[in-house]
Amino acid sequence: MWCRGRRRGRRRCRSECRAFDPAFLLDGLNALTTESVDFHFTTSTKPAVLRGHGSDDHALRYLLMPIRIS
């Protein structure tokens, strides 16, 4: 997430923030059949992977793309 600072232009936020389209997030959560879900992140600009908690390597994985917040 980009934050407006007092300095010229924009500056990078200190903490990494992620935003996702709620419709796509709900689609992914509804597709998983487990009671809880693991979110796997790398950076705020890369996609996240949703997996059912405790599922095996052959289980469904849902790729979720982040969106920009302006």
C-alpha positions in Angstrom: 0.0 0.0 0.0 1.3 3.4 -0.8 0.8 6.2 1.7 0.9 9.9 1.2 3.6 11.5 3.2 4.6 15.1 4.1 7.5 14.9 1.7 7.2 15.2 -2.1 5.0 12.6 -3.8 4.5 9.2 -2.1 6.4 7.1 0.2 6.4 3.4 1.0 4.5 2.4 4.2 6.6 0.9 6.9 4.3 -2.1 7.4 3.3 -4.1 4.4 -0.4 -3.8 3.7 -2.5 -6.0 1.3 -5.9 -5.5 -0.2 -8.0 -8.0 -2.1 -11.2 -7.8 -4.0 -13.8 -9.0 -1.5 -15.8 -11.0 -4.1 -12.7 -13.0 -5.2 -11.7 -13.5 -1.5 -15.1 -14.9 -0.7 -15.0 -17.1 -3.8 -11.7 -18.6 -2.6 -12.9 -19.1 0.9 -16.1 -20.8 -0.3 -14.2 -23.1 -2.6 -12.2 -24.5 0.3 -13.9 -27.3 2.3 -11.8 -27.1 5.5 -12.9 -25.3 8.6 -9.9 -22.9 8.6 -7.7 -21.5 5.9 -4.0 -20.7 5.6 -2.9 -17.5 3.8 0.6 -17.7 2.3 2.2 -14.3 1.4 5.5 -13.1 0.1 5.3 -9.4 -0.6 2.4 -6.9 -0.9 2.6 -6.8 -4.7 2.7 -10.6 -5.2 -0.4 -12.9 -5.2 -1.4 -14.8 -2.1 -2.2 -18.5 -1.9 -5.1 -19.8 0.1 -5.1 -23.4 1.2 -7.2 -25.4 3.6 -5.5 -25.7 7.0 -4.0 -29.1 7.3 -4.7 -30.1 3.7 -2.3 -32.3 1.7 -0.2 -31.1 -1.2 -2.8 -32.3 -3.7 -5.6 -30.3 -2.3 -7.1 -27.2 -3.8 -5.1 -24.0 -3.8 -6.6 -20.7 -4.6 -4.4 -17.9 -6.1 -5.6 -14.4 -5.0 -4.2 -11.3 -6.7 -3.8 -8.1 -4.6 -5.3 -4.8 -5.7 -3.9 -1.3 -5.5 -5.3 1.1 -3.0 -5.1 4.8 -4.1 
